[in-house]
Amino acid sequence: MKKLFLSISFMVGLSAALFAQKANVSQAASLTLQEKPDFKAAREAIKPAFNDEKTKNDPKTYFTAGMIGYTENDSYSKLMMLGKEVDQVKKGKAIMEAYDYFLKAYKLDQMPNDKGKVKPKFDKKIKENIKEFYTAQYNLVGYGAHLFDKKDYKGAFDAFSTFLEIPKLPMMNKELSVTDSTYRMIKYFSALAATNMQNHDKAIEMYKDLADDNYETKNVYQLLADEYRTIKDTVNYLATLEQGFKLFNDDPWFLQNIINHYIYSDKIEEASKYLDAAIAQAPTVAEYYYVKGNVDERLGNNDGARKAFEKALELQPKMASAYAGIGRIIFNQAVELLRAADSIRDNKLYNAEVQKANDIFKQSLPYMEKAVELDPKDTDFKQALKMLYYRLGDNANYEKISKELGE
């Protein structure tokens, strides 16, 4: 009789504990769905059910937990529709929390019952709610955009990654597009977030994927090249630049970086050959001639450099840097004359050489002045012009430009 009493007591106690945890789930649901929801209390109410042996594997537990975040997000969305300000971070966190719980609930809901049969109860509602997180712009997209604007790139990346994951969930049965413009745009900003959080491997993976998608292709190749440069992968850096140049040979960015790569690798002649081939392919791109001018100048071919700068100006008359390039060539010719004059011991001959140099400095002046006129914000141009004014003894203009430079 005592054993029977103990068994009955045990069963009663077990049933009471089970009832208590199920009651917690029901209480959490009630707190969520009441006229004035208490989301904080609902979350506290359901916590014990996550650890109880009888409820921790019950899909209803996690579905109810997911509905707390879902309903909280929905309440924020309704306020937004009324034109009211809401806490975007709290709204977004509710979405992310609900999403995780819904996935857990869905997985448990697909498990066979005691009879070995799968009879899901929550799958349709879970799918519907997750779809809403994906399709409504004010949900995951809005949350990720808010975090990106606030420079919380890790948070933005997580929000965007969740968005990108949803169409690939088995429950969606390929009903959501992964090729439309919105999906590709979010993938692009997700890659940018990865770049900003210095997750270079993930950024490279995503930029390569975007290049295959033909989305913002030119920008993507530039960003991909920068990633390879950052991690010092020179082989892939150069290969990406060359592929980008092949696709966008009218944009000087790729060529200039290829040339710079060869120059910094002390392969100036290789840079010159690549540039000549590029000009032959696209002979009307002014920037190519400007770059050629710089390369020829570096090789000591001043005549070729000047001709290249002049050709750039013929194609693009307001290119300040080409005017500065010609001015610099002339200026340096004068400097070389002065250096040679230092070895002359005869004062008369020395003064004659100095005068020749000053005459050449004067020839440089209109080019440097034009460069500053076309691009008054470039301090390098102004510094060069200041040196010219000093060299030529033009004190008034020297003082004026010094003030402009804040000196």
C-alpha positions as CSV (number, residue, x, y, z in Angstrom):
1,M,0.0,0.0,0.0
2,K,2.9,2.3,0.8
3,K,4.5,1.6,-2.5
4,L,1.3,2.3,-4.3
5,F,1.0,5.6,-2.5
6,L,4.5,6.5,-3.4
7,S,3.9,5.7,-7.1
8,I,0.7,7.7,-7.1
9,S,2.5,10.6,-5.4
10,F,5.3,10.4,-8.0
11,M,2.8,10.4,-10.9
12,V,0.9,13.3,-9.4
13,G,4.1,15.3,-8.9
14,L,5.3,14.6,-12.4
15,S,2.0,15.6,-13.8
16,A,2.0,18.8,-11.8
17,A,5.5,19.6,-13.1
18,L,4.5,18.9,-16.6
19,F,1.4,20.9,-16.2
20,A,3.4,23.8,-14.7
21,Q,5.7,24.0,-17.7
22,K,2.8,23.7,-20.2
23,A,1.1,26.4,-18.2
24,N,4.2,28.6,-18.6
25,V,3.9,28.1,-22.4
26,S,0.2,29.0,-22.3
27,Q,0.9,32.0,-20.0
28,A,3.5,33.3,-22.4
29,A,1.1,32.9,-25.3
30,S,-1.6,34.8,-23.3
31,L,0.8,37.6,-22.4
32,T,1.7,38.0,-26.0
33,L,-1.8,37.9,-27.5
34,Q,-3.6,40.0,-24.9
35,E,-4.9,43.5,-25.8
36,K,-1.8,45.2,-24.3
37,P,0.9,42.6,-24.7
38,D,3.6,42.3,-22.1
39,F,6.5,40.9,-24.1
40,K,9.0,41.1,-21.3
41,A,6.8,39.0,-19.0
42,A,6.0,36.6,-21.8
43,R,9.7,36.0,-22.3
44,E,10.3,35.4,-18.6
45,A,7.3,33.1,-18.5
46,I,8.5,30.7,-21.2
47,K,12.1,30.5,-20.1
48,P,11.6,27.4,-17.8
49,A,10.0,25.5,-20.6
50,F,13.3,25.6,-22.6
51,N,15.0,23.4,-19.9
52,D,12.2,21.1,-18.8
53,E,12.5,17.5,-20.1
54,K,8.8,17.4,-21.1
55,T,8.6,20.8,-23.0
56,K,12.1,21.5,-24.2
57,N,11.5,19.3,-27.3
58,D,7.9,20.4,-27.9
59,P,7.6,22.4,-31.1
60,K,4.8,24.4,-29.4
61,T,7.4,25.8,-26.9
62,Y,9.5,27.3,-29.6
63,F,6.6,28.4,-31.8
64,T,5.2,30.3,-28.8
65,A,8.6,31.8,-28.1
66,G,8.8,32.8,-31.8
67,M,5.4,34.4,-31.7
68,I,6.5,36.7,-28.9
69,G,9.2,38.3,-31.2
70,Y,6.9,38.1,-34.2
71,T,4.0,39.9,-32.4
72,E,6.4,42.5,-30.9
73,N,7.8,43.3,-34.3
74,D,4.2,43.4,-35.7
75,S,3.3,46.0,-33.1
76,Y,6.3,48.2,-34.1
77,S,5.3,47.8,-37.8
78,K,1.8,49.0,-37.1
79,L,3.2,52.1,-35.3
80,M,5.4,52.8,-38.3
81,M,2.4,52.6,-40.6
82,L,0.8,55.3,-38.5
83,G,3.9,57.5,-39.1
84,K,5.3,57.1,-35.6
85,E,9.0,56.7,-34.7
86,V,10.0,53.3,-33.3
87,D,13.2,51.7,-31.9
88,Q,14.5,50.0,-35.0
89,V,17.1,48.0,-33.0
90,K,14.4,46.5,-30.7
91,K,12.2,45.9,-33.7
92,G,15.0,44.1,-35.5
93,K,16.1,42.1,-32.5
94,A,12.5,40.8,-32.2
95,I,12.7,39.6,-35.8
96,M,16.0,37.8,-35.3
97,E,14.8,36.2,-32.1
98,A,11.5,35.1,-33.6
99,Y,13.3,33.7,-36.7
100,D,15.6,31.5,-34.6
101,Y,12.8,30.1,-32.5
102,F,10.6,29.5,-35.6
103,L,13.5,27.4,-37.2
104,K,13.8,25.4,-34.0
105,A,10.0,24.9,-33.9
106,Y,9.8,23.9,-37.5
107,K,12.6,21.3,-37.1
108,L,10.9,19.7,-34.1
109,D,7.5,19.9,-35.8
110,Q,8.9,17.6,-38.6
111,M,9.8,14.9,-36.1
112,P,7.7,11.7,-36.2
113,N,5.4,11.1,-33.3
114,D,5.2,8.0,-31.1
115,K,3.5,6.1,-34.0
116,G,6.3,7.1,-36.4
117,K,4.1,9.5,-38.3
118,V,5.0,13.2,-39.1
119,K,2.0,15.4,-38.4
120,P,3.2,19.0,-38.2
121,K,1.0,21.5,-36.5
122,F,2.8,24.8,-37.0
123,D,4.6,24.5,-40.3
124,K,2.2,26.6,-42.3
125,K,2.2,29.5,-39.8
126,I,5.9,29.4,-39.4
127,K,6.5,29.5,-43.1
128,E,4.0,32.4,-43.5
129,N,5.7,34.4,-40.7
130,I,9.2,33.9,-42.0
131,K,8.1,34.8,-45.5
132,E,6.8,38.1,-44.0
133,F,10.2,38.8,-42.5
134,Y,11.6,38.4,-46.1
135,T,9.0,40.1,-48.2
136,A,8.2,43.2,-46.1
137,Q,10.9,45.8,-46.7
138,Y,10.5,47.2,-43.2
139,N,11.5,43.9,-41.6
140,L,15.0,42.4,-42.2
141,V,15.9,44.7,-45.0
142,G,15.0,47.8,-43.0
143,Y,16.8,46.5,-39.9
144,G,20.0,45.7,-41.8
145,A,19.9,49.1,-43.5
146,H,19.5,50.8,-40.2
147,L,22.5,49.0,-38.7
148,F,24.6,49.6,-41.8
149,D,23.8,53.4,-41.6
150,K,24.8,53.3,-37.9
151,K,28.1,51.6,-38.9
152,D,27.1,48.4,-36.9
153,Y,28.5,46.3,-39.8
154,K,28.5,43.0,-37.8
155,G,24.8,43.5,-37.0
156,A,24.0,44.5,-40.5
157,F,25.8,41.5,-41.9
158,D,23.8,39.2,-39.6
159,A,20.5,40.7,-40.6
160,F,21.3,40.6,-44.3
161,S,22.6,37.1,-44.1
162,T,19.3,36.0,-42.5
163,F,17.5,37.7,-45.4
164,L,19.7,35.9,-47.9
165,E,19.2,32.5,-46.1
166,I,15.4,32.5,-46.2
167,P,14.8,31.7,-49.9
168,K,17.2,28.7,-49.5
169,L,15.3,27.2,-46.6
170,P,13.8,23.8,-47.6
171,M,10.4,24.9,-46.2
172,M,10.3,27.6,-48.9
173,N,10.4,25.1,-51.8
174,K,12.2,27.6,-54.0
175,E,9.1,29.8,-54.0
176,L,11.3,32.9,-53.4
177,S,13.6,34.4,-56.0
178,V,17.4,34.5,-55.4
179,T,17.9,36.4,-58.7
180,D,15.7,39.5,-58.4
181,S,17.3,42.9,-58.0
182,T,16.4,43.2,-54.2
183,Y,18.1,39.9,-53.4
184,R,21.2,40.9,-55.3
185,M,21.2,44.3,-53.7
186,I,21.1,42.9,-50.2
187,K,23.9,40.5,-51.2
188,Y,26.0,43.5,-52.4
189,F,25.4,45.4,-49.1
190,S,26.1,42.2,-47.1
191,A,29.5,42.0,-48.9
192,L,30.2,45.7,-48.1
193,A,29.4,45.0,-44.5
194,A,31.8,42.1,-44.5
195,T,34.5,44.4,-46.0
196,N,33.8,47.0,-43.3
197,M,34.0,44.4,-40.5
198,Q,37.3,43.2,-42.1
199,N,36.0,39.7,-42.8
200,H,38.0,39.5,-46.0
201,D,37.4,35.8,-46.7
202,K,33.6,36.3,-46.6
203,A,33.8,39.5,-48.6
204,I,35.8,37.9,-51.3
205,E,33.4,35.0,-51.5
206,M,30.4,37.3,-51.8
207,Y,32.1,39.6,-54.4
208,K,33.0,36.6,-56.6
209,D,29.4,35.5,-56.3
210,L,28.1,39.0,-57.3
211,A,30.5,39.1,-60.2
212,D,28.8,35.9,-61.5
213,D,25.4,37.6,-60.9
214,N,26.5,40.6,-63.1
215,Y,25.3,42.9,-60.3
216,E,27.1,46.3,-60.0
217,T,29.9,44.4,-61.9
218,K,32.4,47.3,-62.2
219,N,32.1,48.2,-58.6
220,V,32.3,44.6,-57.6
221,Y,35.5,44.0,-59.5
222,Q,37.0,47.1,-57.9
223,L,36.0,46.0,-54.4
224,L,37.2,42.4,-55.0
225,A,40.6,43.7,-56.2
226,D,40.9,45.9,-53.1
227,E,40.2,42.9,-50.9
228,Y,43.0,40.9,-52.6
229,R,45.3,43.9,-52.2
230,T,44.4,44.2,-48.5
231,I,45.3,40.5,-47.8
232,K,48.4,40.9,-50.1
233,D,47.3,38.3,-52.6
234,T,49.1,39.9,-55.5
235,V,48.3,37.1,-57.9
236,N,44.6,37.3,-57.6
237,Y,44.8,41.1,-57.2
238,L,46.4,41.5,-60.6
239,A,44.2,38.9,-62.2
240,T,41.1,40.7,-61.0
241,L,42.4,44.0,-62.2
242,E,43.1,42.5,-65.7
243,Q,39.6,40.9,-65.9
244,G,38.1,44.2,-64.8
245,F,40.0,46.1,-67.4
246,K,39.0,43.6,-70.1
247,L,35.3,44.2,-69.2
248,F,35.5,48.0,-68.6
249,N,38.4,49.2,-70.7
250,D,36.9,52.7,-70.8
251,D,37.4,53.1,-67.1
252,P,40.9,54.2,-66.1
253,W,40.7,52.8,-62.6
254,F,41.7,49.3,-63.5
255,L,44.5,50.4,-65.8
256,Q,45.9,52.8,-63.4
257,N,46.0,50.2,-60.7
258,I,47.6,47.7,-63.0
259,I,50.2,50.3,-64.0
260,N,50.8,51.2,-60.3
261,H,51.2,47.5,-59.5
262,Y,54.0,47.2,-62.1
263,I,55.6,50.4,-61.1
264,Y,55.7,49.4,-57.4
265,S,57.0,46.0,-58.5
266,D,59.8,47.9,-60.3
267,K,58.5,46.7,-63.7
268,I,58.2,50.1,-65.3
269,E,58.8,48.9,-68.9
270,E,56.2,46.2,-68.4
271,A,53.8,49.0,-67.3
272,S,54.6,51.0,-70.4
273,K,54.0,48.0,-72.7
274,Y,50.6,47.3,-71.0
275,L,49.7,50.9,-71.4
276,D,50.5,51.1,-75.1
277,A,48.4,48.0,-75.7
278,A,45.5,49.7,-73.8
279,I,45.8,52.9,-75.8
280,A,45.8,50.9,-79.0
281,Q,42.6,49.2,-77.8
282,A,40.9,52.5,-76.7
283,P,42.7,55.4,-78.3
284,T,40.2,58.1,-77.2
285,V,40.4,57.7,-73.4
286,A,42.2,60.8,-72.1
287,E,43.2,59.2,-68.8
288,Y,45.3,56.6,-70.5
289,Y,47.4,59.3,-72.1
290,Y,47.8,61.0,-68.7
291,V,49.0,57.7,-67.2
292,K,51.3,57.2,-70.1
293,G,52.7,60.6,-69.5
294,N,53.5,59.7,-65.9
295,V,55.1,56.3,-67.0
296,D,57.2,57.9,-69.7
297,E,58.3,60.6,-67.2
298,R,59.3,57.9,-64.8
299,L,61.3,56.2,-67.6
300,G,63.1,59.5,-68.3
301,N,61.4,60.0,-71.6
302,N,60.3,63.6,-71.1
303,D,59.5,64.3,-74.7
304,G,57.2,61.3,-74.9
305,A,55.7,62.3,-71.5
306,R,54.9,65.8,-72.7
307,K,53.3,64.5,-75.9
308,A,51.2,62.1,-73.9
309,F,50.0,64.9,-71.6
310,E,49.2,67.1,-74.5
311,K,47.2,64.3,-76.1
312,A,45.3,63.9,-72.9
313,L,44.4,67.7,-73.0
314,E,43.4,67.4,-76.6
315,L,40.9,64.8,-75.6
316,Q,39.9,66.3,-72.3
317,P,40.8,70.1,-72.3
318,K,40.0,70.6,-68.6
319,M,42.2,67.9,-67.2
320,A,44.0,69.7,-64.4
321,S,46.5,66.9,-63.8
322,A,47.7,66.9,-67.4
323,Y,48.5,70.6,-67.2
324,A,50.3,70.0,-63.9
325,G,52.2,67.1,-65.6
326,I,53.5,69.4,-68.4
327,G,54.3,72.1,-65.8
328,R,56.2,69.5,-63.7
329,I,58.3,68.3,-66.7
330,I,59.3,71.9,-67.6
331,F,60.0,72.7,-63.9
332,N,62.3,69.7,-63.5
333,Q,64.2,70.6,-66.7
334,A,65.0,74.0,-65.0
335,V,66.0,72.2,-61.8
336,E,68.4,70.0,-63.8
337,L,70.0,73.1,-65.3
338,L,70.5,74.6,-61.9
339,R,72.1,71.4,-60.6
340,A,74.5,71.4,-63.6
341,A,75.3,75.1,-63.0
342,D,76.5,74.3,-59.4
343,S,79.7,72.9,-60.9
344,I,80.5,76.1,-62.9
345,R,83.2,78.2,-61.3
346,D,83.0,81.1,-63.7
347,N,80.4,83.6,-62.3
348,K,79.5,85.0,-65.7
349,L,78.8,81.5,-67.1
350,Y,77.0,80.5,-63.9
351,N,74.7,83.5,-64.0
352,A,73.9,82.8,-67.6
353,E,72.9,79.3,-66.8
354,V,70.8,80.5,-63.8
355,Q,69.0,82.9,-66.2
356,K,68.3,80.1,-68.6
357,A,66.8,78.1,-65.8
358,N,64.6,81.0,-64.7
359,D,63.4,81.4,-68.2
360,I,62.4,77.8,-68.2
361,F,60.7,78.2,-64.8
362,K,58.6,80.9,-66.4
363,Q,57.5,78.5,-69.1
364,S,56.2,76.2,-66.4
365,L,54.2,78.9,-64.8
366,P,51.1,79.1,-67.0
367,Y,50.6,75.3,-66.9
368,M,50.8,75.2,-63.1
369,E,48.5,78.2,-62.8
370,K,46.0,76.5,-65.2
371,A,46.1,73.4,-63.1
372,V,45.3,75.3,-59.9
373,E,42.5,77.2,-61.8
374,L,40.9,74.0,-62.9
375,D,41.3,72.2,-59.6
376,P,41.7,74.8,-56.8
377,K,41.3,72.2,-54.0
378,D,44.4,70.2,-55.0
379,T,47.1,71.3,-52.5
380,D,49.9,69.5,-54.4
381,F,49.2,71.8,-57.4
382,K,49.3,74.8,-55.1
383,Q,52.5,73.8,-53.4
384,A,54.2,73.4,-56.8
385,L,52.9,76.9,-57.9
386,K,54.1,78.4,-54.6
387,M,57.6,77.1,-55.3
388,L,57.5,78.6,-58.7
389,Y,56.4,82.0,-57.3
390,Y,59.3,81.8,-54.8
391,R,61.8,80.8,-57.5
392,L,60.7,83.7,-59.7
393,G,60.6,86.2,-56.9
394,D,56.9,86.9,-57.2
395,N,56.4,87.8,-53.5
396,A,52.8,89.0,-53.8
397,N,51.5,85.8,-55.4
398,Y,53.7,83.8,-53.1
399,E,52.1,85.3,-50.0
400,K,48.6,85.0,-51.5
401,I,48.9,81.3,-52.2
402,S,50.7,80.6,-48.9
403,K,47.6,82.1,-47.1
404,E,45.3,79.8,-49.2
405,L,47.4,76.9,-48.0
406,G,47.0,78.0,-44.4
407,E,50.7,78.7,-43.9
